[in-house]
């Protein structure tokens, strides 16, 4: 294993210190317990808190700032943050309008956010993200939350910034989640530093279809194939879930998992856009790049969100975070 | 080799089509010959044109837009664009205030931009970028242009947007280039699609110090070492070139070469900031992420720019491109 680090145990902390230093105009870091907040406390708005295991940067810390999250709680790599982090973050950003937790559907995250929420002395709601259509809806622990998470964070973040109340933010978040579907594919797996080798091996002529973001295997190991065929398989799975109608406006998000060149992500975007345009779907907004990564995994995911006018308006609203920024 | 592609020969074109589709609010693509321009023609300002081999995305196409480039000419992977691309780009964006070419110092790029410029029927100047301090100043073909290029593009782009004339833009660009030094390190090499394998091999316990951005070997193959030691070697080389004085304000840019997780880039940023802060240097502005890549190379570069008030003002000015955006 070759990585830029000193001691594995210090990687997360050293990295967050660098993140905080590089973006001190937008965020600040609390070290004990670990959480990130905006550097300007807000008043009179629903506070959005997300978090989860580290290793998915820029998710979630890179999305703290005006028009998006109020706080993010980073756990150790691929490990849920602890309730004390979430409690401290909530106490830090609570401003009487209530707290909305945005939680990716993993057992540890769900449990720890619940523990923290129940100890809170303020109104709160939780939006659970489960956009990964590579698992059936009937899967025992439900579907996973993956790259669609940032779309919920962006749209609900804009709504909260405009003064939407807690119940409506919760309902909007659930709606965006329901309108969003994602599926991922890996060409090579990632290496968790503490493990020191890839979490699974893929032969030189194999790809892994339906991967999540924690180096777990997908639902199918397949022969390597053209980008066009990869896009077809993923787009078909998304269509089976969302069933977009002709003339539907959509947001198309192609997300790199860590080691995939932007050039290839744009090629995938082009093919995915062509696939849906042929069906009369309107690619109305787009996002291409590394946003929800899985350390150094080579691969990508495709996310489609069915948009309505309110969602478009909120997607376009100003956002000023370390890794998503426009209109500010 | 596993990559997301259909035919290797179509990779660049398919990718650029995706790029153009994803960012149609900012840029437009001309396919024959290949070049990218802003989607709104400007008037009465110096037009900035850059370009070079592809495989370094988001450089240069991702930096076309308000406050930065007027046009970018992408060559084939790691191959100079041709004079007809540059000529066509120049004719497309020329608006009587003259053209400034920003050229990384590689023989092919320099030659082709010269050929194009000499055929032009309008005033022009060229800023040659040679920020890579891993080669001695006396190197036969001079030093290479690497990650410092975008800093020149941003600062001169802002100046041109404010109406600075051609001679002053040229002089400013030269000054920023002189005040900028970069050195890169690779943990693993990149795979050029047409070659199908890494351009050089590195053992599991070796790193390559002083790499460029084309998969060429660096000046030293070294044993793997801590991130702190890597930063020291690079920072020493940069200091030897720039000799920053106490209280000097600087821009610190940590650039990922393609496959390095953001978490590790922030760790490197943290160590580099500590290194210079200990010497009394003021880390006044920062940029961390994948900006000048080398396909899927695992590695990073550190760039330092000595800032004066004019440069700070121009760095902070609004920019609205696909991959660098603030204040708009």
Interface residues (C-beta under 8 A of the other chain):
Chain A: X2 X3 X4 X5 X6 X11 X12 X14 X15 X16 X17 X18 X19 X21 X22 X23 X54 X55 X57 X58 X62 X187 X188 X204 X207 X224 X226 X227 X228 X230 X258 X259 X260 X261 X262 X263 X264 X265 X266 X267 X268 X269 X270 X271 X273 X283 X286 X287 X288 X289 X290 X293 X295 X296 X298 X300 X323 X325 X326 X327 X328
Chain B: X2 X3 X4 X5 X6 X11 X12 X14 X15 X16 X17 X18 X19 X21 X22 X23 X54 X55 X57 X58 X62 X187 X188 X204 X207 X224 X226 X227 X228 X230 X258 X259 X260 X261 X262 X263 X264 X265 X266 X267 X268 X269 X270 X271 X273 X283 X286 X287 X288 X289 X290 X293 X295 X296 X298 X300 X323 X325 X326 X327 X328
